Each structure stands twice: as C-alpha cells, then as structure tokens.
C-alpha cells in the first residue's frame, strides 16, 4: 500500500506513508468514510480542538489539522504507531507540532483533564466489535469522556464502528444525534445538546 493522501486543507495532497502490514494490519478508515466524518462535523475546523483517541495511522487527526483544527491531539496504545505519527508530523514541517500520546484511552483522558484541555470534537475509532447489539465499550468510553470533562459544552463525540452495532439513544449527558451507515462501517454522533 502506498499510503493515504490528505484530502483537504493546508496539507491537501500530502502523503501519510502508512503501510498497515507493518502495523498489525491496522484498519484504515476508507476515503468515503473520512469524507463523511468532515461533512458531518464541518469541512473547516478553524480553531476548534480535535482529539483522535484511537489514532492508528493518524489520518483523521491529520485531516482535522489540515482543515484548521487547533489544538489537535493524537493518542494510540501502540508504540510503533505513535512513533510513526510523530515522524510523519515532523516531516510536514509544521510550525506547531501536535501532542501525540501513547496511553490507554482512560489514561489519555485523565492526562488531558489534568492539563485543562477541552475539545470541540472527540473522534473514537476503537477496534470493531462485530456484534449485532450494543457494545459496552462504546458506553464506557462516552461515560469516561463525560467524567473527564474534556468535551466542550457544545462539543461532539464521533464514533466509527461496525454498522451492525446497536447504538444507545443517550449515554450519560450525551444524546444520540445521528448515525450514518457506509457498508460495514457506521458513524454515530453524540452531543450534549
């Protein structure tokens, strides 16, 4: 695989040279789904904070960064993927290098809370659970975000998940806003309003 291209913004056309065979066959968000994420939350994110909590290749956070999001924080539990993202971001020659964390989701949220970070968008793409019912891990993640207080008052949580999953109408203070299906992948948005 040759890599992933940034599709819009300041870094449009730049290559993210991610070869998923070198990273335990990590799933890569298809271009169509990536485009749908930004049509759901807004094509331009000037000055909006964006957290990519299961960053993998980093492509979604990089796309947000390219579209003007600030700050953008990347997190992944896999050390090799984190090193890849750091090298890739360094290669872009950015004036302000984004924060890249190598923590579990819970520890990343606790760390960001302790630093007083808040985000307008939190993107979750945990490993898919291919079940035809609700997934407790989705609930736990959204509750952990609520407990951490890192989502802004008008913020949104976007979950990329297996399209067969049943998503709750509400989790804690957050309401189900929309679900869109793209083959075996779906995007669900929760927000406090």
SEKEBA-819481 format. One record per residue: x, y, z of N, C-alpha, C in turn. Coordinates in pm, whole numbers. Example, Ala and Ser with C-alpha at 12.3 -4.5 7.8 and 13.67 -1.06 7.14 Angstrom:
% SEKEBA-819481
[[1319; -569; 780]; [1230; -450; 780]; [1320; -330; 780]]
[[1285; -225; 708]; [1367; -106; 714]; [1290; 3; 787]]
***
This chain:
% SEKEBA-819481
[[84; -119; 0]; [0; 0; 0]; [88; 124; 0]]
[[56; 221; -82]; [139; 339; -96]; [121; 444; 12]]
[[10; 438; 84]; [-15; 538; 187]; [-150; 603; 167]]
[[-173; 707; 246]; [-302; 775; 249]; [-279; 921; 216]]
[[-362; 978; 131]; [-349; 1119; 95]; [-442; 1206; 180]]
[[-392; 1322; 221]; [-475; 1422; 288]; [-564; 1484; 180]]
[[-695; 1495; 209]; [-789; 1532; 103]; [-828; 1679; 98]]
[[-802; 1755; 203]; [-842; 1896; 202]; [-755; 1978; 296]]
[[-756; 2109; 274]; [-688; 2200; 366]; [-542; 2226; 334]]
[[-472; 2278; 434]; [-334; 2323; 416]; [-239; 2210; 376]]
[[-270; 2087; 416]; [-183; 1973; 385]; [-239; 1886; 271]]
[[-336; 1940; 198]; [-401; 1863; 91]; [-296; 1806; -5]]
[[-313; 1676; -36]; [-222; 1609; -128]; [-101; 1547; -62]]
[[-74; 1586; 65]; [43; 1528; 133]; [17; 1381; 163]]
[[123; 1303; 160]; [113; 1159; 180]; [140; 1121; 326]]
[[53; 1037; 379]; [77; 972; 509]; [123; 831; 472]]
[[253; 802; 481]; [306; 677; 426]; [284; 555; 516]]
[[158; 533; 552]; [122; 427; 646]; [99; 296; 572]]
[[180; 196; 604]; [164; 63; 546]; [108; -26; 656]]
[[-21; -58; 648]; [-84; -128; 760]; [-26; -268; 783]]
[[42; -324; 685]; [105; -455; 705]; [217; -448; 809]]
[[275; -330; 825]; [383; -313; 924]; [328; -282; 1063]]
[[196; -264; 1072]; [135; -224; 1199]; [19; -317; 1234]]
[[47; -447; 1231]; [-51; -549; 1271]; [-181; -540; 1191]]
[[-169; -506; 1062]; [-287; -495; 975]; [-394; -403; 1034]]
[[-349; -291; 1085]; [-442; -192; 1142]; [-543; -151; 1036]]
[[-668; -139; 1079]; [-772; -94; 986]; [-751; 53; 953]]
[[-775; 87; 828]; [-762; 226; 783]; [-900; 275; 741]]
[[-939; 390; 792]; [-1069; 447; 757]; [-1074; 473; 606]]
[[-1174; 417; 535]; [-1184; 440; 391]; [-1206; 588; 359]]
[[-1159; 629; 240]; [-1171; 771; 198]; [-1316; 820; 206]]
[[-1411; 734; 163]; [-1551; 774; 164]; [-1599; 807; 306]]
[[-1558; 723; 402]; [-1598; 744; 542]; [-1528; 867; 598]]
[[-1401; 883; 563]; [-1327; 1002; 608]; [-1397; 1130; 560]]
[[-1436; 1130; 433]; [-1509; 1246; 380]; [-1639; 1270; 455]]
[[-1707; 1159; 490]; [-1835; 1170; 561]; [-1817; 1229; 701]]
[[-1706; 1195; 767]; [-1681; 1249; 902]; [-1682; 1401; 896]]
[[-1610; 1456; 798]; [-1597; 1602; 792]; [-1719; 1670; 732]]
[[-1799; 1596; 656]; [-1925; 1657; 612]; [-2025; 1659; 728]]
[[-2011; 1567; 824]; [-2099; 1564; 941]; [-2064; 1675; 1041]]
[[-1935; 1695; 1064]; [-1895; 1790; 1170]; [-1856; 1927; 1115]]
[[-1833; 1934; 985]; [-1792; 2061; 926]; [-1663; 2044; 849]]
[[-1662; 2098; 728]; [-1543; 2083; 642]; [-1423; 2160; 696]]
[[-1449; 2273; 764]; [-1340; 2358; 814]; [-1354; 2372; 963]]
[[-1245; 2349; 1034]; [-1247; 2341; 1180]; [-1161; 2449; 1244]]
[[-1155; 2566; 1182]; [-1063; 2671; 1226]; [-1073; 2698; 1376]]
[[-962; 2670; 1446]; [-954; 2699; 1588]; [-1031; 2605; 1679]]
[[-1086; 2497; 1623]; [-1161; 2401; 1705]; [-1068; 2290; 1751]]
[[-1082; 2252; 1878]; [-999; 2144; 1932]; [-1047; 2008; 1886]]
[[-953; 1918; 1853]; [-987; 1786; 1799]; [-898; 1682; 1866]]
[[-963; 1582; 1927]; [-891; 1470; 1989]; [-920; 1343; 1912]]
[[-814; 1276; 1865]; [-825; 1147; 1797]; [-774; 1044; 1897]]
[[-868; 977; 1967]; [-832; 896; 2084]; [-775; 759; 2049]]
[[-806; 707; 1931]; [-751; 579; 1883]; [-691; 606; 1745]]
[[-583; 680; 1742]; [-539; 746; 1618]; [-489; 651; 1510]]
[[-431; 536; 1545]; [-384; 441; 1443]; [-281; 503; 1351]]
[[-318; 527; 1226]; [-228; 589; 1128]; [-216; 740; 1148]]
[[-310; 797; 1223]; [-312; 942; 1243]; [-389; 1018; 1137]]
[[-445; 946; 1037]; [-503; 1016; 921]; [-621; 1107; 957]]
[[-706; 1070; 1053]; [-822; 1154; 1083]; [-776; 1281; 1155]]
[[-688; 1266; 1252]; [-635; 1384; 1319]; [-557; 1475; 1226]]
[[-481; 1416; 1134]; [-405; 1496; 1036]; [-501; 1570; 944]]
[[-609; 1504; 905]; [-709; 1570; 821]; [-771; 1689; 896]]
[[-799; 1670; 1025]; [-854; 1779; 1108]; [-753; 1893; 1118]]
[[-628; 1858; 1139]; [-521; 1957; 1148]; [-511; 2036; 1017]]
[[-516; 1966; 906]; [-508; 2029; 774]; [-623; 2126; 752]]
[[-738; 2096; 814]; [-857; 2179; 798]; [-867; 2289; 903]]
[[-759; 2312; 977]; [-752; 2426; 1068]; [-781; 2398; 1214]]
[[-805; 2272; 1251]; [-831; 2241; 1392]; [-708; 2275; 1476]]
[[-734; 2325; 1598]; [-625; 2364; 1688]; [-682; 2379; 1829]]
[[-629; 2303; 1927]; [-522; 2203; 1912]; [-577; 2071; 1858]]
[[-484; 1991; 1805]; [-516; 1853; 1768]; [-426; 1764; 1853]]
[[-488; 1664; 1918]; [-413; 1569; 2000]; [-439; 1429; 1945]]
[[-332; 1353; 1931]; [-338; 1215; 1883]; [-306; 1123; 2000]]
[[-374; 1010; 2007]; [-340; 910; 2108]; [-354; 771; 2047]]
[[-262; 682; 2082]; [-275; 541; 2046]; [-198; 458; 2148]]
[[-246; 337; 2173]; [-179; 250; 2271]; [-56; 182; 2210]]
[[-49; 175; 2078]; [59; 104; 2009]; [180; 196; 1991]]
[[291; 159; 2051]; [411; 243; 2050]; [463; 266; 1907]]
[[462; 160; 1824]; [512; 174; 1686]; [428; 275; 1606]]
[[298; 270; 1625]; [210; 364; 1554]; [234; 507; 1602]]
[[256; 522; 1731]; [284; 656; 1787]; [413; 711; 1729]]
[[516; 627; 1719]; [643; 671; 1662]; [626; 708; 1514]]
[[543; 630; 1443]; [513; 661; 1303]; [447; 799; 1292]]
[[345; 823; 1375]; [274; 952; 1369]; [367; 1069; 1399]]
[[453; 1052; 1500]; [547; 1161; 1534]; [639; 1191; 1417]]
[[692; 1086; 1353]; [782; 1105; 1239]; [707; 1170; 1122]]
[[585; 1126; 1098]; [505; 1180; 988]; [477; 1329; 1012]]
[[434; 1364; 1132]; [403; 1504; 1165]; [528; 1591; 1157]]
[[643; 1537; 1204]; [770; 1611; 1193]; [803; 1638; 1047]]
[[774; 1540; 960]; [803; 1552; 818]; [720; 1659; 747]]
[[608; 1698; 807]; [524; 1802; 747]; [579; 1943; 771]]
[[678; 1954; 861]; [740; 2085; 886]; [642; 2187; 945]]
[[558; 2143; 1038]; [457; 2231; 1097]; [521; 2330; 1194]]
[[465; 2450; 1202]; [514; 2549; 1299]; [489; 2501; 1441]]
[[373; 2442; 1463]; [333; 2396; 1596]; [310; 2246; 1587]]
[[393; 2169; 1656]; [384; 2023; 1648]; [276; 1975; 1745]]
[[177; 1897; 1697]; [71; 1848; 1784]; [122; 1751; 1890]]
[[46; 1738; 1997]; [75; 1644; 2103]; [36; 1504; 2058]]
[[127; 1407; 2077]; [99; 1268; 2043]; [124; 1185; 2170]]
[[20; 1118; 2217]; [27; 1040; 2340]; [28; 891; 2311]]
[[91; 816; 2401]; [98; 670; 2391]; [40; 612; 2520]]
[[-94; 625; 2534]; [-162; 588; 2657]; [-290; 510; 2626]]
[[-344; 441; 2727]; [-478; 385; 2712]; [-576; 502; 2701]]
[[-695; 477; 2650]; [-794; 584; 2635]; [-823; 650; 2770]]
[[-843; 571; 2875]; [-874; 627; 3007]; [-760; 714; 3059]]
[[-637; 666; 3044]; [-522; 743; 3093]; [-502; 870; 3011]]
[[-528; 862; 2880]; [-516; 981; 2795]; [-617; 1087; 2839]]
[[-742; 1045; 2865]; [-845; 1140; 2911]; [-807; 1202; 3044]]
[[-755; 1120; 3136]; [-713; 1172; 3268]; [-598; 1271; 3253]]
[[-502; 1239; 3165]; [-389; 1328; 3141]; [-437; 1462; 3084]]
[[-523; 1456; 2984]; [-572; 1579; 2920]; [-655; 1662; 3017]]
[[-733; 1595; 3102]; [-809; 1666; 3206]; [-713; 1739; 3300]]
[[-607; 1669; 3340]; [-511; 1729; 3435]; [-440; 1851; 3376]]
[[-433; 1859; 3243]; [-370; 1973; 3175]; [-471; 2080; 3135]]
[[-598; 2058; 3168]; [-701; 2157; 3139]; [-743; 2166; 2994]]
[[-719; 2060; 2916]; [-758; 2060; 2774]; [-908; 2038; 2758]]
[[-967; 2106; 2662]; [-1103; 2074; 2618]; [-1103; 2070; 2466]]
[[-1198; 1992; 2412]; [-1205; 1970; 2268]; [-1346; 1990; 2218]]
[[-1356; 2040; 2096]; [-1486; 2056; 2031]; [-1531; 1925; 1967]]
[[-1433; 1842; 1930]; [-1464; 1713; 1867]; [-1372; 1607; 1925]]
[[-1432; 1493; 1960]; [-1354; 1377; 2003]; [-1392; 1263; 1911]]
[[-1292; 1211; 1840]; [-1315; 1103; 1744]; [-1269; 971; 1805]]
[[-1359; 871; 1802]; [-1331; 740; 1857]; [-1340; 635; 1747]]
[[-1232; 564; 1725]; [-1232; 452; 1630]; [-1165; 333; 1698]]
[[-1230; 281; 1807]; [-1169; 165; 1874]; [-1181; 42; 1787]]
[[-1108; -65; 1820]; [-1122; -188; 1741]; [-1269; -230; 1733]]
[[-1312; -269; 1615]; [-1453; -304; 1593]; [-1492; -428; 1674]]
[[-1609; -422; 1735]; [-1673; -539; 1794]; [-1788; -573; 1699]]
[[-1774; -683; 1627]; [-1873; -714; 1521]; [-1990; -791; 1581]]
[[-2071; -717; 1660]; [-2188; -774; 1727]; [-2312; -699; 1682]]
[[-2424; -767; 1686]; [-2550; -706; 1644]; [-2625; -646; 1762]]
[[-2555; -613; 1867]; [-2620; -548; 1980]; [-2535; -430; 2024]]
[[-2576; -369; 2134]; [-2498; -257; 2187]; [-2362; -307; 2235]]
[[-2262; -222; 2229]; [-2126; -257; 2270]; [-2093; -179; 2398]]
[[-2068; -253; 2506]; [-2046; -187; 2635]; [-1925; -94; 2631]]
[[-1825; -127; 2548]; [-1706; -42; 2542]; [-1739; 98; 2489]]
[[-1831; 108; 2394]; [-1873; 240; 2346]; [-1932; 322; 2461]]
[[-2019; 257; 2541]; [-2080; 326; 2656]; [-1973; 370; 2755]]
[[-1881; 279; 2784]; [-1774; 311; 2881]; [-1689; 429; 2835]]
[[-1657; 432; 2706]; [-1576; 541; 2652]; [-1648; 675; 2663]]
[[-1777; 675; 2625]; [-1853; 800; 2630]; [-1870; 847; 2775]]
[[-1892; 753; 2866]; [-1902; 788; 3009]; [-1770; 844; 3060]]
[[-1660; 783; 3017]; [-1527; 831; 3058]; [-1502; 973; 3008]]
[[-1549; 1002; 2887]; [-1536; 1138; 2833]; [-1618; 1235; 2918]]
[[-1742; 1195; 2953]; [-1826; 1279; 3039]; [-1758; 1305; 3172]]
[[-1703; 1201; 3232]; [-1636; 1215; 3363]; [-1512; 1303; 3356]]
[[-1444; 1298; 3243]; [-1319; 1375; 3230]; [-1343; 1524; 3209]]
[[-1460; 1557; 3152]; [-1488; 1699; 3126]; [-1407; 1759; 3013]]
[[-1349; 1676; 2925]; [-1264; 1731; 2818]; [-1342; 1767; 2691]]
[[-1471; 1732; 2686]; [-1553; 1774; 2572]; [-1618; 1907; 2605]]
[[-1607; 2004; 2514]; [-1665; 2136; 2539]; [-1817; 2127; 2546]]
[[-1879; 2232; 2598]; [-2024; 2232; 2620]; [-2103; 2210; 2491]]
[[-2050; 2255; 2380]; [-2118; 2237; 2252]; [-2047; 2135; 2164]]
[[-1965; 2051; 2226]; [-1884; 1956; 2151]; [-1959; 1834; 2103]]
[[-1891; 1754; 2022]; [-1949; 1631; 1968]; [-1850; 1516; 1977]]
[[-1904; 1398; 2003]; [-1826; 1274; 2002]; [-1867; 1199; 1875]]
[[-1769; 1161; 1796]; [-1795; 1085; 1673]; [-1735; 947; 1692]]
[[-1820; 843; 1682]; [-1772; 705; 1697]; [-1781; 636; 1561]]
[[-1668; 581; 1518]; [-1666; 497; 1398]; [-1676; 353; 1447]]
[[-1774; 278; 1395]; [-1799; 144; 1449]; [-1858; 52; 1342]]
[[-1867; -75; 1378]; [-1929; -175; 1291]; [-2076; -139; 1273]]
[[-2123; -142; 1150]; [-2259; -93; 1122]; [-2369; -178; 1185]]
[[-2336; -301; 1224]; [-2435; -386; 1289]; [-2459; -352; 1435]]
[[-2369; -275; 1498]; [-2385; -240; 1638]; [-2511; -157; 1660]]
[[-2581; -184; 1770]; [-2694; -102; 1812]; [-2637; 9; 1901]]
[[-2669; 133; 1870]; [-2616; 245; 1948]; [-2724; 302; 2039]]
[[-2685; 334; 2162]; [-2780; 386; 2262]; [-2836; 521; 2221]]
[[-2960; 548; 2262]; [-3022; 678; 2237]; [-2957; 790; 2316]]
[[-2902; 756; 2431]; [-2831; 854; 2513]; [-2734; 782; 2604]]
[[-2624; 847; 2635]; [-2524; 791; 2728]; [-2483; 906; 2820]]
[[-2514; 892; 2949]; [-2483; 1000; 3043]; [-2549; 1129; 2996]]
[[-2472; 1238; 2989]; [-2529; 1366; 2948]; [-2540; 1384; 2797]]
[[-2502; 1282; 2721]; [-2496; 1298; 2575]; [-2612; 1229; 2505]]
[[-2662; 1294; 2402]; [-2774; 1243; 2324]; [-2726; 1196; 2188]]
[[-2791; 1092; 2138]; [-2764; 1042; 2004]; [-2814; 1146; 1903]]
[[-2724; 1195; 1822]; [-2759; 1300; 1726]; [-2784; 1242; 1586]]
[[-2700; 1147; 1545]; [-2713; 1090; 1410]; [-2630; 964; 1399]]
[[-2675; 873; 1311]; [-2593; 759; 1270]; [-2604; 749; 1119]]
[[-2490; 736; 1054]; [-2488; 717; 908]; [-2409; 591; 879]]
[[-2460; 511; 785]; [-2401; 380; 755]; [-2336; 382; 618]]
[[-2215; 325; 611]; [-2139; 314; 486]; [-2090; 170; 477]]
[[-2175; 81; 424]; [-2139; -61; 417]; [-2127; -120; 556]]
[[-2009; -175; 589]; [-1989; -238; 720]; [-1944; -140; 827]]
[[-1928; -15; 787]; [-1884; 89; 881]; [-1996; 189; 902]]
[[-2007; 238; 1027]; [-2105; 342; 1058]; [-2038; 451; 1139]]
[[-2095; 569; 1133]; [-2052; 684; 1214]; [-2170; 727; 1299]]
[[-2149; 737; 1429]; [-2252; 784; 1520]; [-2200; 905; 1595]]
[[-2286; 1007; 1605]; [-2250; 1131; 1673]; [-2335; 1146; 1798]]
[[-2266; 1177; 1910]; [-2331; 1212; 2036]; [-2293; 1355; 2072]]
[[-2388; 1427; 2130]; [-2357; 1562; 2174]; [-2441; 1596; 2298]]
[[-2398; 1696; 2375]; [-2472; 1731; 2496]; [-2594; 1817; 2469]]
[[-2621; 1850; 2342]; [-2734; 1940; 2311]; [-2828; 1876; 2210]]
***
